[in-house]
Amino acid sequence: MLSILGRPSSINVRKVLWLCHELGIPFDNVPWGDGDASRKLDAPAFVALNPNKMVPVIDDDGFVMWESNSILRYLAATRERADLYPIAPRERARVDQWIDWQASDLNPAWVYPFKALVRQAPGYDDTHRIAASVVRWRELMQVLDQQLQSTQAFVCGDRFTLADIAIGLAVHRWFVTPIEHPPLDAVATYYERLSSREGFRRYGRNGTP
């Protein structure tokens, strides 16, 4: 059975849990990093699996891997789900483009205001930084809205792909963060479209940001 190591409240762990639901893969989720003293991320047993001390980590029949987006690609490819991760180079490149955009552009924009306003985490109280991050976050959500206006369905076209898992979870955080939200009709429609999927309802829109 596939083992997924990481607390289920982590957005990156949720990506993997959601994909496993879409793939119909049985898995065991071991909540490393959930505060239990026996599951600290700096424990030697965990560091041996991921020296970065971050979740998620998977163990797929002895194959250990970390980095959530790479895990998504690996699981879809090994389970031969070309609908989620296309084989054709240009179609695959488009999915990769939006997955990488989520990691390199969208995530850095929302992390600070989300931790400040939703998690109320210590050290995230710089009002100027919150404001600047929110401005950037809005700009990027407008980019997404334009893309969704074009596709009228999912991020990369009329089919659900890995890009929707990576980006869909971030969209949930957009809606649960108490900031002023400009009207982005395509994003709102997309959010509801994702909500028709059981995997998203269970692992993305489950009331636990």
N, C-alpha and C positions, 0 to 999 in steps of 0.2 A: 504493500500500500504506500502511496505517496505521503510523505511527511512534510508538513508545512510548519516551520518554526517561526513564531512571532505572535504577538498579542493581536487579537482580532480587531482592536480599536484602531490599529495603524492603517492609514490609507493605503500604504504599499502592500501590506498583508492582504487587505481587502481585494486588491486587484487580483491576486492569485486565487483567493477563495471564490471570487465571482467567476473567474475563468474556469476553474474546476467544476463549478456548477454548470456552466455552459457546455463543457466537454463531457459531463457525466462521469467524472473521475472520482472514485472514492478516495478519501484522504483523511489523515489524522492531523488535526491542528494542535500543536503544542505551544501554549502561549508564553514563549520566552519574552521577557521584558515587561511583564504585566505587574511588576512590583513584588512578586514573590521572591524571597531571598534566595531560593534555590534555583531561580531562573533569571539571574542577572546577566546582562549582555556582556559583562566583563569576566564572567566565569570562564575558567580555562577550557571547559568542555565546549562552550559556545564559540570562544575565540578561535579554537581549532577549526571550526567550520567556517567562520567569517571573521577574519582579522580586523575588519572595519567596525565590528561590534554593533551591527545594525540588522534589522529585520526587513524583509523575510529572508529565510534560507529554506531551500527545499532539499530533501533527500529522496531521490527517485531511484529506488532499487540500487542504492550505493553511489549514485551520481549526485554529488553535492554541488549546489549552485546558489549564488546570491545575486542581487540587483533585480528588482521587481520587473522592470520592463524586459530584461533579458530572459527572465523566467517565463514571462508571457509568451515570448517568441519561441522559446524552447518547447514549452508544453503544447502549443498549437502545432508546431512543426512535427514533433514526435508522434502526436496523435493524428497526424495527417488531416488537419482541418484547414484546407486551403480557402474555405469560405471566410475564416477568421484572419488568416495570414496567407495571402495569395502567393502562388508560386511564380506567376508571370512577373518578370523583373520590374516593370513600370508600376504595376498594381501594388506589388510589395513595397516598392520605394515610397509610394504615396502613403501607405499605412505607417511605414517607418518615419516618414517626415513628420506626421502629426504626433506620433508617440514621442519623438525626440523634442518636438515643440512643447509638449506637455512637461517634459523633464527640464528642459533648458530655459524656457521662457515663462510658461504659465506658473509652474510651481514656485519659483523664486518670488513671484509677485504676490501670491496669496499667503505665503507662510507667516510672515510677520503679523499682518492684521488678523489672521485667523487665530494665531496663538495669543494675541493680545486681547481680542474681543470675544472669542468663543471659549478658548481654553483658559484665558486669564492667567497665563503662565508667568512666573517671575522673570523679570528682566526684559519683558516686552511692553514697556510703558513709555516709549519715546513717541510722543504725539506727532512730531514732524515726520518720523519714519513711517508711522502708520498711515498718515495722509499721503505721503509720496507713493507708498506701496499700493494704496487703494487706487490712486490715479492710474498707475501702471496696470493694475489688475483690470480696471475698467477698459483700458485700451485693448488689452488682449482678449477680453470677452467680446468686444466689438469685432475683433478679427474672427473669432469663432462664429459669431452671429452671421457675419457676411458669408462665411463658408457654408453654414447651414441653410442660409437663404438660397445658396446656389444648388446644394444637393437636394434640399427639400426632404431629407430623411436622416441619414447618419453622417458622420464626419467625412468619410471618404466616398460617399455615394449612396446608392439605394440599399446597400447591404451593411449589416452590423459586422464590425471587425474589432481587432484588438485595440485599435485607436479609440474606440468608443468606451472600452473598459478604462483605459488610462485617463481619458478626458472626462468621462461621465462622472467619475468619483470626484474630480475637481469641481465640476459643475454643481454637484451637491453642496460642496463647501461654499460656493458662491451664494447659494440661496439661503444657507443657514447662518451666514455671517451678518451681524446687524450693522450694515452700512447702507447708504442710499444706492439703490439699484436702478440704473437707467433702463428704460424699456427696451428689452432685447427679445422680441417676439419669437424669433427662430430658436433662440436658446431655451426659452420657456417651453415651447412646443417639443423640443428635443428632450428636455427633462421629463416631460410627461410620457413621451414615447419610450424612453428608457424604463420608465416606471411600469410599463406593461410587461417587463421581463422579470420573472421571479428572482433571478440571480441578483438583479439590481435592487429589487425591493428587500431582499434578504441581507445583502452585503454592502449596499450603497446608500439606500434610503431607509435605514432602519431606526432612525431617531437617535443615533449615537454618532455625532460628528467625528 
